[in-house]
Amino acid sequence: VQLQASGGGLVQPGGSLRLSCAASGFTFDEYAIGWFRQAPGKEREGVASISSSGTFVHYADSVKDRFTISRDNAKNTVYLQIHSLKPEDTAVYYCATDANYGSSLYRGRFLSLDSSGMDYWGKGTQVTVSS
């Protein structure tokens, strides 16, 4: 299983980025995927998750008006579109899933942002928001 995040960079406040998470080594279209981030000196936090089909998504309250998660199962890729970037969005962004179809991202029927069950983590991509 491999997950590779890309698309980060240095952006001015108010700018936009699209992060990509390319996956291989598993049946991608059967797995829920989560995006997480970790800023220096802070704990890792979940920002968005998406069901295997892409029908259902979930966001952290802090980002839900600015972040959009989507996926293209034909390309084995999950995207995170970020608008109106703020300095507090500065972090390393990771995509992740678990060994059981991303099931640990669910709480009952609903997606969550719990990273504790994730087994596979992509190499992150750095997002820096600064003027």
C-alpha positions in Angstrom: 0.0 0.0 0.0 1.3 3.4 -1.0 -0.1 6.8 -0.5 1.7 9.9 -1.8 0.5 13.4 -1.1 1.6 16.2 -3.3 0.6 19.8 -4.3 1.7 21.7 -1.3 3.8 24.9 -1.4 4.2 28.4 -0.2 1.0 30.5 -0.6 -0.1 33.9 0.4 -3.0 34.3 2.8 -6.2 34.1 0.8 -4.7 31.9 -1.8 -5.7 28.4 -3.0 -4.1 25.0 -3.4 -5.2 21.6 -4.5 -3.5 18.7 -2.8 -3.5 15.3 -4.3 -3.1 11.9 -2.8 -2.1 9.2 -5.2 -2.7 5.6 -4.1 -1.5 2.2 -5.2 -1.3 -1.3 -3.9 -4.9 -1.8 -2.9 -8.4 -1.6 -4.3 -8.7 2.1 -4.0 -12.3 2.4 -4.8 -13.3 0.2 -1.9 -11.6 2.4 0.8 -12.5 5.5 2.7 -9.7 8.0 2.8 -8.9 10.8 5.3 -6.8 14.0 5.1 -4.9 15.0 8.2 -2.5 17.7 9.0 0.1 18.5 11.6 1.5 21.9 12.4 4.8 22.4 14.2 4.4 21.8 17.9 0.7 20.8 17.5 -1.1 17.5 17.5 -2.2 15.9 14.3 -5.8 16.8 13.4 -8.2 15.4 10.9 -9.5 17.9 8.3 -11.6 15.9 5.9 -12.7 12.3 5.0 -14.4 10.8 2.1 -16.3 7.5 1.5 -15.1 4.9 -1.0 -17.6 6.1 -3.7 -17.1 9.7 -2.9 -20.8 10.1 -2.1 -20.2 11.0 1.6 -17.7 13.5 3.0 -17.0 15.0 6.4 -15.0 18.1 7.4 -13.6 19.6 10.5 -15.6 22.6 11.6 -12.5 24.8 11.3 -12.2 24.1 7.5 -15.6 23.1 6.2 -16.3 26.4 4.4 -12.9 26.4 2.7 -11.9 22.8 2.1 -13.4 20.4 -0.4 -12.5 16.8 -0.5 -13.1 14.7 -3.7 -11.8 11.6 -5.4 -11.4 10.2 -8.8 -11.5 6.4 -8.5 -10.4 6.0 -12.1 -7.2 7.8 -11.2 -6.8 6.3 -7.7 -6.5 9.8 -6.4 -8.1 11.8 -3.6 -8.0 15.6 -3.8 -8.2 18.3 -1.2 -9.1 21.7 -2.6 -8.3 24.5 -0.2 -9.5 28.1 -0.6 -9.0 31.2 1.4 -5.8 29.9 3.0 -4.9 31.2 6.4 -1.6 31.2 8.3 -3.1 28.7 10.7 -3.5 26.3 7.8 0.3 26.0 7.7 1.1 22.3 8.3 2.2 19.1 6.8 -0.8 17.5 5.1 -1.2 13.7 5.0 -3.6 11.3 3.5 -4.3 8.0 5.2 -6.5 4.9 5.4 -6.6 1.6 7.3 -6.2 -2.0 6.4 -10.0 -2.6 6.5 -11.5 -0.5 3.8 -11.0 2.7 5.8 -13.7 1.4 8.2 -12.0 3.1 11.2 -12.9 6.4 9.7 -16.6 5.6 10.5 -18.5 6.1 13.6 -21.6 4.0 12.9 -22.8 5.1 9.6 -21.1 8.4 9.6 -17.6 9.5 8.6 -15.3 10.9 11.2 -11.8 12.4 11.4 -10.3 9.9 13.8 -6.7 9.1 12.9 -6.1 6.5 15.6 -7.1 3.6 13.4 -5.1 4.6 10.3 -2.6 2.0 9.2 -1.3 3.5 6.1 0.1 7.1 5.8 1.3 8.8 2.8 4.4 11.0 2.8 3.0 14.4 3.6 3.1 17.6 1.7 4.1 20.9 3.3 1.6 23.8 3.1 3.0 27.1 4.2 0.7 30.2 4.3 2.7 33.4 4.6 3.0 36.8 3.1 
